[in-house]
């Protein structure tokens, strides 16, 4: 399993660098484009949430660890931050049968992340939020 880490300031303006980091590894591993797009959507959601909420009103950093394995073919992407403890998986899934106008704001991004990834887990350990996503192809 090839493992790489990116330590970066948790700012929305750094999202393109985070996506490039993940995409470069996925492309090297021969990840199909459709799967890569699903992973990108989830990476964007989690990173932007960290940037917007983890350290509010201040700023902090995030570490993104990407582990790519060949057999079985999968990506394990883990986010670490030392922000406010928060488990986004506890949030109740939105009622997607309602129109956008009828649904309360929020929660759709994490819902899409859970639907597009094979596994998503959260833990708070050693003073850090640790969110791990796994996608097989």
C-alpha positions in Angstrom: 0.0 0.0 0.0 1.4 3.4 -1.0 0.8 6.1 1.6 1.3 9.8 1.2 0.4 12.7 3.4 -0.3 16.4 2.8 -0.1 18.8 5.7 -1.9 22.0 4.7 -3.6 25.0 6.2 -7.3 24.3 6.4 -8.4 27.2 4.1 -10.9 26.9 1.2 -8.3 28.5 -1.1 -6.2 25.4 -0.6 -8.8 23.0 -2.0 -7.3 22.8 -5.5 -4.0 21.7 -3.9 -5.8 19.0 -1.9 -7.6 17.7 -4.9 -4.4 17.7 -7.0 -2.7 15.7 -4.2 -5.4 13.0 -4.2 -5.9 13.0 -7.9 -2.2 12.5 -8.7 -2.2 9.4 -6.5 -5.4 8.0 -7.9 -4.3 8.5 -11.5 -1.0 6.7 -10.8 -3.0 3.8 -9.4 -5.2 3.6 -12.5 -8.4 4.7 -10.7 -11.3 4.9 -13.1 -12.5 8.5 -13.9 -16.0 7.9 -12.5 -14.5 6.6 -9.2 -12.1 9.5 -9.0 -14.9 12.0 -9.4 -16.8 10.3 -6.6 -13.7 10.5 -4.4 -13.1 14.2 -5.4 -16.7 15.1 -4.4 -16.2 13.5 -0.9 -12.7 15.0 -0.4 -14.0 18.5 -1.3 -16.9 18.1 1.1 -14.8 17.0 4.0 -12.0 19.5 3.4 -14.3 22.5 3.0 -16.1 21.5 6.2 -12.8 21.4 8.1 -11.8 24.8 6.5 -15.2 26.4 7.4 -15.9 24.9 10.8 -13.1 23.1 12.6 -11.2 26.1 13.9 -13.9 28.8 13.6 -13.4 31.7 14.1 -9.6 31.0 13.9 -7.5 29.0 11.5 -5.6 25.7 11.7 -4.2 22.9 9.7 -5.3 19.6 8.3 -3.5 16.5 7.4 -4.8 14.4 4.5 -3.4 10.9 4.3 -4.0 8.9 1.1 -3.3 5.2 1.1 -3.7 3.4 -2.3 -3.7 -0.3 -2.5 -3.5 -2.5 -5.6 -5.0 -5.7 -4.3 -7.7 -5.1 -3.6 -7.8 -1.9 -5.5 -8.9 0.8 -3.1 -8.2 4.3 -1.8 -8.3 5.1 1.9 -8.4 8.8 2.5 -8.1 10.0 6.1 -8.5 13.6 7.3 -6.9 14.7 10.6 -7.6 18.1 12.3 -7.2 19.4 15.8 -10.3 21.6 15.6 -13.6 21.3 17.6 -14.6 17.7 18.1 -17.3 17.0 15.6 -18.7 13.8 14.1 -20.5 14.7 10.8 -21.8 11.1 10.6 -24.1 11.7 13.6 -26.1 14.2 11.5 -29.4 12.7 10.4 -29.6 12.2 6.6 -31.7 14.8 4.9 -35.1 13.7 3.5 -34.2 13.8 -0.2 -37.8 13.2 -1.2 -38.5 16.8 -0.3 -37.8 19.6 -2.7 -34.7 21.8 -2.0 -37.0 24.5 -0.8 -38.7 22.2 1.8 -35.4 20.7 3.1 -33.5 22.3 6.0 -30.2 23.7 4.9 -27.1 21.6 5.5 -26.3 17.9 5.6 -26.5 17.1 1.9 -22.8 17.1 1.4 -22.0 14.5 4.1 -25.0 12.5 2.9 -23.5 12.4 -0.7 -20.1 11.5 0.8 -21.7 8.6 2.7 -23.5 7.4 -0.5 -20.6 7.7 -2.8 -17.9 6.1 -0.6 -17.9 2.4 0.4 -17.1 3.2 4.0 -16.9 6.4 6.1 -15.9 6.3 9.7 -15.2 9.0 12.3 -13.2 9.0 15.6 -11.9 11.6 18.0 -8.6 10.4 19.3 -5.4 12.0 20.6 -7.0 15.4 20.5 -7.9 15.1 16.8 -10.9 14.6 14.6 -10.1 11.6 12.3 -12.4 10.9 9.4 -11.6 8.0 7.1 -13.2 7.2 3.7 -12.7 4.1 1.7 -13.5 3.6 -1.9 -12.9 0.4 -3.9 -12.8 -0.1 -7.6 
